[in-house]
């Protein structure tokens, strides 16, 4: 169980909140003592620790990166901070001992944003590692590591990245993050469902705090509970993250301003606004992603030298309601409606325009729900998930037609959501297996959502038989790590044997290669 802190605001203020004008460059924490303990049972903190929720970096550019933290003395009970603003200093160094400081600055952490910090550090050198640390009063944060991107057009021979999604706190431990934090990675992508909004359910490996989330305070406390996990903190401190959201950051299977429970529009609008507000507070996002009421700019582009362009999508905020009363159905009239959208007209045009302009050898699209139109029943009948791209069949077909017609170089889609691993060839027409392969989709399982999982060998046989474009399917937990070069992309599907208890083992279940100039994946 989480240990709640009994510490007064007065004690925090009198314990050294006043900030000195200068931060002496020789003052730093003992890195060995303050490094994150990545044991799953190591969650403890003392009354003099205001950086209980860890640190993170994200949204890297060639000359800039976001450094994040949130001050919290009583993390899962509103934060426990004094109501006024708190000054937080930060430093960036070129060595892990923080002895060679190259940038420093200050930010004001305010109650309006839960005393979170989003420091956009500029003037950095491209394509290099940096280390960073925060300080407020006598409180020093752990030391984190981050990396800038290569300059646009600069020659790049290799990119190492991982991607993950779906980390239901109640349903399992974050063992996968312990393995991820030991890999040499340049960047980590997270594809949605960072938290889950549901009330606690008995007899799970660990329990949510609080009720089903509806208010800003509810969402803040839930994020705090998740971020107290030491393995998640270790992965955030290991490399910069690029994140997008899916549905559970607000509510299961919501679509734009429509909730599954058909809540009145004004009530759900207020809930979504609270959820978006809390999401920004807890993610290493730039200020241009700061929400305004119930809207936030999450789709965005990243350029990795001359090697790859990344187009991060938001398939939740602008979509039409799921057709056919949601669920797994045959394609009803609404699913085939050519006016229905997953991305919204503005985002769709943004994606097409940028793919058309891209001169990168690789064009990678991190997004939420599966594009591959997987028929989930055997025989002549068909059943598709209405929450995934097949529920928006005309737009899915339009995207596939665009890839076939405009031929952006080596398109690869990264997907989460479904709590299982998949490798799919993207087809010009999913109803015609003989149609052209126009790209590749790599779908990652969950970090913990769904519990321990299994290999399901018989189901895999049935899925492959019914859907010949599917190259791999597996229902264990884990993450995918990739090595991208001008010649190809290798994807390793790393799985955890058990997440319901500590000491799960992480192994590579399967590896696939996508050769440059040849859409589709081949097993290594």
C-alpha positions as CSV (number, residue, x, y, z in Angstrom):
1,X,0.0,0.0,0.0
2,X,1.1,3.5,-0.6
3,X,2.4,5.4,2.5
4,X,0.7,8.7,2.9
5,X,2.8,11.5,4.3
6,X,1.9,13.3,7.6
7,X,3.6,16.6,7.1
8,X,2.2,20.1,7.5
9,X,2.5,22.9,5.0
10,X,4.1,25.0,7.8
11,X,6.8,22.4,8.2
12,X,7.5,22.6,4.4
13,X,7.7,26.4,4.4
14,X,10.0,26.5,7.5
15,X,12.1,23.7,6.2
16,X,13.8,25.9,3.6
17,X,11.4,26.9,0.9
18,X,13.0,30.3,0.4
19,X,15.4,30.1,-2.5
20,X,18.8,31.6,-2.5
21,X,19.6,33.9,-5.4
22,X,22.3,31.6,-6.8
23,X,22.7,27.9,-7.1
24,X,26.3,27.0,-6.4
25,X,27.5,24.8,-9.2
26,X,29.3,22.5,-6.8
27,X,26.1,21.7,-4.9
28,X,24.5,18.5,-6.0
29,X,23.1,15.3,-4.6
30,X,25.2,12.1,-4.3
31,X,24.0,10.5,-7.5
32,X,24.4,7.0,-6.0
33,X,22.3,7.8,-3.0
34,X,19.6,9.7,-4.9
35,X,19.3,7.4,-7.9
36,X,15.9,5.8,-8.2
37,X,15.6,2.4,-6.6
38,X,13.8,0.3,-9.3
39,X,12.6,-2.5,-7.1
40,X,8.9,-2.8,-7.3
41,X,8.5,-2.8,-3.5
42,X,10.8,0.1,-2.8
43,X,8.2,2.9,-2.6
44,X,9.1,5.0,0.5
45,X,9.8,8.7,0.9
46,X,10.6,11.0,3.8
47,X,9.0,14.2,5.0
48,X,11.8,16.3,3.6
49,X,11.3,15.0,0.0
50,X,9.1,17.3,-2.1
51,X,10.1,15.5,-5.4
52,X,8.0,12.5,-4.6
53,X,6.6,12.1,-8.1
54,X,10.0,12.0,-9.8
55,X,11.3,13.8,-12.8
56,X,10.9,13.5,-16.5
57,X,11.9,15.0,-19.8
58,X,10.1,15.1,-23.1
59,X,9.2,16.6,-26.5
60,X,12.9,16.9,-27.5
61,X,13.9,19.1,-30.4
62,X,17.4,19.6,-31.8
63,X,18.1,22.6,-29.6
64,X,15.5,22.2,-26.8
65,X,13.8,19.8,-24.4
66,X,11.1,20.0,-21.7
67,X,12.1,19.2,-18.1
68,X,9.2,18.2,-15.9
69,X,8.6,17.7,-12.2
70,X,5.7,18.3,-9.7
71,X,6.2,19.3,-6.1
72,X,4.0,17.2,-3.8
73,X,4.4,16.6,0.0
74,X,1.2,14.5,0.2
75,X,0.9,13.2,-3.4
76,X,-2.4,11.3,-3.3
77,X,-4.2,13.7,-1.1
78,X,-4.2,16.9,-3.2
79,X,-0.4,17.3,-3.1
80,X,-0.1,18.9,0.3
81,X,1.6,22.0,-0.9
82,X,1.1,25.6,0.4
83,X,-1.3,27.6,-1.7
84,X,1.2,30.1,-3.0
85,X,3.7,29.9,-5.8
86,X,7.0,28.1,-5.2
87,X,10.2,28.9,-7.1
88,X,12.0,25.9,-8.5
89,X,15.5,26.0,-10.0
90,X,16.9,23.6,-12.6
91,X,20.3,22.8,-14.0
92,X,21.4,21.0,-17.1
93,X,24.9,19.4,-17.4
94,X,26.9,17.4,-19.9
95,X,27.9,14.8,-17.3
96,X,26.0,12.6,-14.9
97,X,27.6,14.0,-11.8
98,X,26.2,17.5,-12.7
99,X,29.7,19.0,-12.5
100,X,29.7,20.6,-16.0
101,X,26.6,22.8,-15.9
102,X,25.7,24.4,-19.2
103,X,22.2,25.7,-18.6
104,X,20.3,26.8,-15.5
105,X,17.1,28.6,-14.8
106,X,14.0,29.0,-12.6
107,X,10.3,28.3,-12.9
108,X,7.4,29.2,-10.7
109,X,5.3,26.2,-9.6
110,X,1.7,27.4,-9.0
111,X,-1.3,25.8,-7.3
112,X,-3.3,26.4,-10.5
113,X,-1.2,23.7,-12.2
114,X,-0.7,21.5,-9.1
115,X,2.8,22.9,-8.6
116,X,4.1,21.2,-11.7
117,X,7.1,22.5,-13.7
118,X,7.5,22.5,-17.4
119,X,10.9,24.1,-18.1
120,X,11.5,24.5,-21.8
121,X,15.3,24.5,-22.0
122,X,16.7,26.1,-25.1
123,X,20.1,26.7,-26.7
124,X,21.2,23.1,-26.3
125,X,23.5,21.3,-28.7
126,X,21.9,18.9,-31.1
127,X,22.1,15.1,-30.9
128,X,23.7,14.7,-27.5
129,X,23.0,13.5,-24.0
130,X,22.4,15.8,-21.1
131,X,21.7,15.4,-17.4
132,X,19.4,17.5,-15.3
133,X,18.2,18.2,-11.8
134,X,15.8,20.4,-9.9
135,X,16.1,22.2,-6.6
136,X,13.7,24.1,-4.3
137,X,15.0,25.2,-0.9
138,X,17.0,22.4,0.6
139,X,15.2,19.8,-1.6
140,X,17.1,18.2,-4.5
141,X,15.5,16.0,-7.1
142,X,17.0,12.8,-8.5
143,X,19.2,13.3,-11.5
144,X,17.6,12.5,-14.9
145,X,19.1,11.9,-18.3
146,X,17.7,13.4,-21.6
147,X,18.8,13.8,-25.2
148,X,18.2,16.3,-28.0
149,X,17.3,15.3,-31.5
150,X,19.7,15.7,-34.4
151,X,19.2,18.8,-36.6
152,X,16.8,18.4,-39.4
153,X,18.7,17.1,-42.4
154,X,21.8,16.1,-40.4
155,X,23.1,12.7,-41.3
156,X,22.0,10.0,-38.8
157,X,23.0,6.3,-38.9
158,X,20.8,5.0,-36.1
159,X,17.9,5.7,-33.8
160,X,17.1,3.5,-30.8
161,X,13.6,3.9,-29.4
162,X,10.9,2.0,-27.5
163,X,7.2,2.3,-27.4
164,X,4.6,1.3,-24.8
165,X,1.0,1.8,-23.8
166,X,-1.8,0.9,-21.3
167,X,-0.5,0.8,-17.7
168,X,-3.4,-0.1,-15.5
169,X,-2.1,0.3,-12.0
170,X,-4.5,-2.2,-10.4
171,X,-4.0,-5.0,-12.9
172,X,-0.2,-5.5,-12.6
173,X,3.3,-4.2,-11.7
174,X,5.4,-2.1,-14.1
175,X,8.1,-4.8,-14.5
176,X,8.5,-3.9,-18.2
177,X,9.8,-0.4,-17.2
178,X,12.6,-1.9,-15.2
179,X,13.8,-3.7,-18.3
180,X,13.2,-0.7,-20.5
181,X,15.3,1.5,-18.2
182,X,18.3,-0.8,-18.7
183,X,18.2,-0.5,-22.5
184,X,20.2,2.1,-24.5
185,X,17.4,4.2,-25.9
186,X,17.3,7.7,-27.5
187,X,13.6,8.3,-26.9
188,X,10.5,6.5,-25.6
189,X,7.1,6.8,-27.1
190,X,3.9,6.3,-25.0
191,X,0.7,5.7,-26.9
192,X,-2.0,6.3,-24.4
193,X,-3.8,5.0,-21.3
194,X,-1.3,6.4,-18.9
195,X,-3.9,6.2,-16.1
196,X,-7.2,4.4,-15.8
197,X,-10.2,6.3,-14.5
198,X,-12.1,3.5,-12.8
199,X,-12.9,3.0,-9.1
200,X,-10.9,0.4,-7.2
201,X,-11.9,-3.3,-7.5
202,X,-11.1,-5.8,-4.8
203,X,-8.6,-8.6,-5.1
204,X,-6.3,-7.0,-7.6
205,X,-2.5,-6.9,-7.2
206,X,-2.8,-3.3,-6.0
207,X,-5.7,-0.9,-5.6
208,X,-6.6,2.5,-7.0
209,X,-7.1,5.4,-4.5
210,X,-10.3,7.3,-4.7
211,X,-13.6,6.9,-6.7
212,X,-14.1,6.8,-10.5
213,X,-12.5,10.0,-11.7
214,X,-14.7,13.0,-12.6
215,X,-13.1,16.0,-10.9
216,X,-9.7,17.8,-11.3
217,X,-8.7,16.7,-7.8
218,X,-9.7,13.0,-8.6
219,X,-7.5,13.0,-11.7
220,X,-4.6,14.7,-9.9
221,X,-4.6,12.1,-7.1
222,X,-4.7,9.2,-9.6
223,X,-1.8,10.6,-11.6
224,X,0.1,11.0,-8.4
225,X,-0.6,7.4,-7.4
226,X,0.7,6.1,-10.8
227,X,3.8,8.4,-10.8
228,X,4.8,7.2,-7.3
229,X,5.7,3.8,-8.9
230,X,9.6,3.6,-8.8
231,X,9.8,1.6,-12.1
232,X,7.8,4.2,-14.0
233,X,10.0,6.9,-12.4
234,X,13.1,5.1,-13.5
235,X,11.9,4.9,-17.1
236,X,11.1,8.6,-17.2
237,X,14.5,9.5,-15.8
238,X,16.2,7.3,-18.3
239,X,15.4,9.1,-21.6
240,X,13.0,11.7,-23.0
241,X,9.4,10.7,-23.7
242,X,7.0,11.7,-26.4
243,X,3.5,11.0,-25.4
244,X,0.0,11.0,-26.7
245,X,-3.3,10.0,-25.0
246,X,-6.1,7.6,-25.6
247,X,-9.4,7.2,-23.8
248,X,-8.7,6.2,-20.2
249,X,-7.0,9.5,-19.5
250,X,-10.6,10.8,-19.6
251,X,-13.1,7.9,-19.7
252,X,-13.4,4.5,-21.4
253,X,-14.2,4.7,-25.1
254,X,-15.2,8.4,-25.1
255,X,-15.4,10.0,-28.5
256,X,-14.9,13.8,-28.7
257,X,-17.6,15.1,-26.3
258,X,-19.6,11.9,-26.2
259,X,-19.2,9.5,-23.2
260,X,-20.1,5.9,-23.1
261,X,-22.6,6.6,-20.4
262,X,-24.2,9.4,-22.6
263,X,-23.6,12.0,-19.9
264,X,-25.1,15.4,-20.6
265,X,-22.8,17.4,-22.8
266,X,-22.0,20.1,-20.2
267,X,-21.2,17.5,-17.5
268,X,-18.9,15.6,-19.8
269,X,-17.3,18.8,-21.1
270,X,-16.3,19.7,-17.5
271,X,-15.0,16.2,-16.9
272,X,-12.9,16.3,-20.1
273,X,-11.6,19.7,-19.2
274,X,-10.5,18.5,-15.8
275,X,-8.9,15.4,-17.3
276,X,-6.9,17.4,-19.9
277,X,-5.8,19.9,-17.3
278,X,-4.4,17.1,-15.1
279,X,-2.8,15.3,-18.1
280,X,-0.8,18.4,-18.9
281,X,0.2,18.9,-15.3
282,X,1.8,15.4,-15.2
283,X,3.4,15.1,-18.6
284,X,6.7,16.6,-20.0
285,X,4.8,18.6,-22.6
286,X,5.6,22.0,-24.1
287,X,3.5,25.0,-23.3
288,X,1.8,24.9,-26.7
289,X,0.1,21.7,-25.5
290,X,-1.3,23.4,-22.4
291,X,-5.1,22.8,-22.5
292,X,-7.6,25.6,-23.0
293,X,-10.8,24.5,-21.3
294,X,-11.6,21.1,-22.9
295,X,-9.2,21.3,-25.8
296,X,-5.5,20.7,-26.1
297,X,-3.0,20.4,-29.0
298,X,-1.5,16.9,-28.8
299,X,-0.9,16.0,-32.4
300,X,2.5,17.2,-33.5
301,X,5.6,16.4,-35.5
302,X,9.3,15.5,-34.6
303,X,12.2,15.4,-37.1
304,X,15.1,13.1,-36.4
305,X,17.9,14.3,-38.6
306,X,17.8,12.9,-42.2
307,X,16.5,9.6,-40.9
308,X,12.9,9.8,-39.8
309,X,9.9,12.1,-39.4
310,X,7.4,11.3,-36.6
311,X,3.8,12.3,-36.8
312,X,2.1,11.9,-33.4
313,X,-1.7,11.6,-33.8
314,X,-4.7,12.2,-31.5
315,X,-7.5,9.8,-32.5
316,X,-9.7,10.5,-29.5
317,X,-10.3,14.3,-29.2
318,X,-11.9,14.9,-32.6
319,X,-13.5,11.6,-33.6
320,X,-17.1,10.9,-34.3
321,X,-19.0,8.6,-32.0
322,X,-18.4,4.9,-32.4
323,X,-20.9,3.4,-34.9
324,X,-23.2,0.5,-34.5
325,X,-23.5,1.0,-30.7
326,X,-19.8,0.4,-30.3
327,X,-18.4,-3.1,-29.5
328,X,-17.4,-5.7,-32.0
329,X,-19.8,-5.8,-35.0
330,X,-20.1,-6.3,-38.7
331,X,-19.9,-3.1,-40.7
332,X,-23.2,-1.3,-40.3
333,X,-24.3,1.6,-42.4
334,X,-22.9,4.1,-40.0
335,X,-19.4,2.5,-40.0
336,X,-19.4,2.9,-43.8
337,X,-20.5,6.5,-43.7
338,X,-17.9,8.5,-45.8
339,X,-18.4,11.6,-43.6
340,X,-17.4,9.9,-40.3
341,X,-13.9,10.7,-39.0
342,X,-11.3,9.4,-36.6
343,X,-8.9,12.3,-36.8
344,X,-11.1,15.3,-37.7
345,X,-10.7,17.3,-40.9
346,X,-7.9,19.6,-39.7
347,X,-5.7,16.9,-38.3
348,X,-6.2,14.7,-41.3
349,X,-5.1,17.4,-43.7
350,X,-2.1,18.2,-41.4
351,X,-1.0,14.6,-41.6
352,X,-1.4,14.4,-45.4
353,X,0.3,17.7,-46.0
354,X,3.3,16.7,-43.8
355,X,3.6,13.2,-45.3
356,X,3.6,14.8,-48.8
357,X,6.3,17.3,-47.8
358,X,8.5,14.8,-46.0
359,X,11.8,13.8,-47.5
360,X,12.7,11.5,-44.7
361,X,13.6,7.9,-45.5
362,X,11.2,6.8,-42.8
363,X,7.8,8.2,-41.9
364,X,6.6,6.9,-38.5
365,X,3.1,7.5,-37.1
366,X,2.7,7.0,-33.4
367,X,-1.0,6.8,-32.6
368,X,-3.6,5.0,-30.5
369,X,-5.9,2.3,-31.9
370,X,-5.3,-0.4,-34.4
371,X,-5.4,0.4,-38.1
372,X,-5.3,-3.2,-39.3
373,X,-8.8,-4.3,-40.1
374,X,-8.7,-7.6,-38.1
375,X,-11.8,-9.8,-38.6
376,X,-12.3,-11.3,-35.2
377,X,-14.5,-14.3,-36.2
378,X,-13.8,-17.3,-38.3
379,X,-15.8,-18.1,-41.4
380,X,-17.7,-15.9,-43.9
381,X,-19.1,-13.6,-41.2
382,X,-17.1,-10.5,-40.2
383,X,-16.7,-8.7,-36.9
384,X,-14.5,-5.6,-36.4
385,X,-13.9,-3.4,-33.4
386,X,-16.0,-0.3,-33.8
387,X,-13.6,1.7,-31.5
388,X,-10.7,1.0,-33.8
389,X,-10.1,2.3,-37.3
390,X,-12.4,-0.2,-39.0
391,X,-15.3,1.5,-37.2
392,X,-14.4,4.5,-39.4
393,X,-14.0,2.4,-42.6
394,X,-14.1,5.2,-45.1
395,X,-11.4,7.2,-43.4
396,X,-9.3,4.1,-42.9
397,X,-9.7,3.3,-46.7
398,X,-8.8,6.9,-47.5
399,X,-5.6,6.8,-45.4
400,X,-4.6,3.5,-47.1
401,X,-5.4,5.0,-50.5
402,X,-3.2,8.0,-49.7
403,X,-0.3,5.8,-48.8
404,X,-0.7,3.9,-52.0
405,X,-1.1,7.0,-54.2
406,X,1.3,9.4,-52.7
407,X,3.9,6.8,-51.5
408,X,5.5,8.6,-48.6
409,X,8.8,6.7,-47.9
410,X,8.6,3.7,-45.6
411,X,5.4,4.5,-43.6
412,X,5.3,2.7,-40.2
413,X,2.4,3.0,-37.8
414,X,3.0,2.5,-34.0
415,X,-0.1,1.5,-32.1
416,X,-1.2,0.7,-28.6
417,X,-4.6,0.3,-26.9
418,X,-5.5,-3.3,-27.5
419,X,-3.4,-5.1,-24.7
420,X,-1.9,-7.5,-27.2
421,X,1.0,-7.6,-29.6
422,X,0.4,-7.5,-33.4
423,X,2.5,-7.0,-36.5
424,X,0.3,-6.1,-39.5
425,X,0.9,-5.4,-43.2
426,X,-1.2,-2.4,-44.1
427,X,-3.2,-3.1,-47.2
428,X,-4.6,-0.8,-49.8
429,X,-7.9,-2.7,-49.4
430,X,-8.3,-4.9,-46.3
431,X,-11.1,-6.8,-48.0
432,X,-8.8,-7.9,-50.8
433,X,-5.8,-9.8,-49.4
434,X,-4.1,-9.5,-52.8
435,X,-4.1,-5.7,-52.8
436,X,-0.9,-3.8,-52.4
437,X,0.9,-3.6,-49.0
438,X,1.3,0.1,-48.4
439,X,2.9,0.2,-45.0
440,X,3.5,-1.7,-41.7
441,X,1.8,-1.5,-38.3
442,X,3.6,-2.5,-35.1
443,X,1.1,-2.9,-32.3
444,X,2.4,-3.1,-28.7
445,X,0.7,-4.9,-25.8
446,X,0.1,-3.3,-22.5
447,X,2.6,-2.6,-19.7
448,X,0.1,-4.1,-17.2
449,X,-3.5,-3.7,-18.4
450,X,-5.3,-7.1,-18.6
451,X,-3.1,-8.8,-16.0
452,X,-0.6,-11.6,-16.7
453,X,-1.8,-12.4,-20.3
454,X,-0.8,-15.5,-22.2
455,X,0.5,-16.6,-25.6
456,X,-2.9,-17.9,-26.9
457,X,-1.3,-20.2,-29.6
458,X,-4.7,-21.4,-30.9
459,X,-6.1,-18.0,-31.2
460,X,-3.0,-16.9,-33.0
461,X,-3.5,-19.7,-35.5
462,X,-7.2,-18.6,-36.1
463,X,-6.3,-14.9,-36.4
464,X,-3.6,-15.6,-38.9
465,X,-5.8,-17.8,-41.0
466,X,-8.7,-15.3,-41.1
467,X,-6.4,-12.3,-41.6
468,X,-3.4,-13.1,-43.8
469,X,-2.0,-9.5,-43.4
470,X,-1.3,-10.3,-39.7
471,X,2.2,-11.5,-39.3
472,X,2.3,-11.9,-35.5
473,X,-0.1,-11.9,-32.5
474,X,0.6,-12.4,-28.8
475,X,-1.2,-11.5,-25.6
476,X,1.5,-11.2,-23.1
477,X,2.4,-7.9,-21.4
478,X,5.5,-5.9,-22.4
479,X,6.9,-3.3,-24.7
480,X,8.6,-3.0,-28.1
481,X,12.2,-1.8,-28.7
482,X,13.4,-0.7,-32.1
483,X,16.6,0.1,-33.9
484,X,16.1,2.2,-37.0
485,X,18.8,2.7,-39.7
486,X,18.6,3.9,-43.3
487,X,18.4,0.3,-44.4
488,X,15.7,-1.0,-42.1
489,X,13.8,-1.1,-38.8
490,X,14.2,-4.0,-36.4
491,X,11.4,-4.4,-33.8
492,X,11.9,-6.6,-30.7
493,X,8.7,-7.7,-28.9
494,X,9.7,-7.9,-25.3
495,X,7.2,-9.7,-23.0
496,X,6.8,-10.2,-19.3
497,X,5.9,-13.7,-18.0
498,X,4.0,-12.3,-15.0
499,X,2.9,-8.9,-13.8
500,X,0.6,-9.9,-10.9
501,X,3.6,-10.3,-8.6
502,X,7.2,-9.1,-8.4
503,X,10.2,-10.6,-10.1
504,X,8.6,-11.2,-13.5
505,X,11.1,-12.1,-16.2
506,X,11.3,-10.1,-19.5
507,X,12.3,-11.9,-22.6
508,X,12.2,-11.2,-26.4
509,X,9.2,-13.1,-27.7
510,X,9.7,-12.3,-31.4
511,X,11.7,-9.9,-33.7
512,X,10.7,-8.4,-37.0
513,X,12.5,-6.5,-39.7
514,X,11.1,-3.9,-42.1
515,X,13.4,-3.4,-45.0
516,X,13.7,0.0,-46.5
517,X,11.7,0.2,-49.8
518,X,9.8,-3.0,-49.0
519,X,6.5,-2.4,-47.1
520,X,5.6,-5.2,-44.7
521,X,7.5,-7.0,-41.9
522,X,9.4,-10.2,-42.0
523,X,10.2,-12.3,-38.9
524,X,13.9,-12.4,-38.0
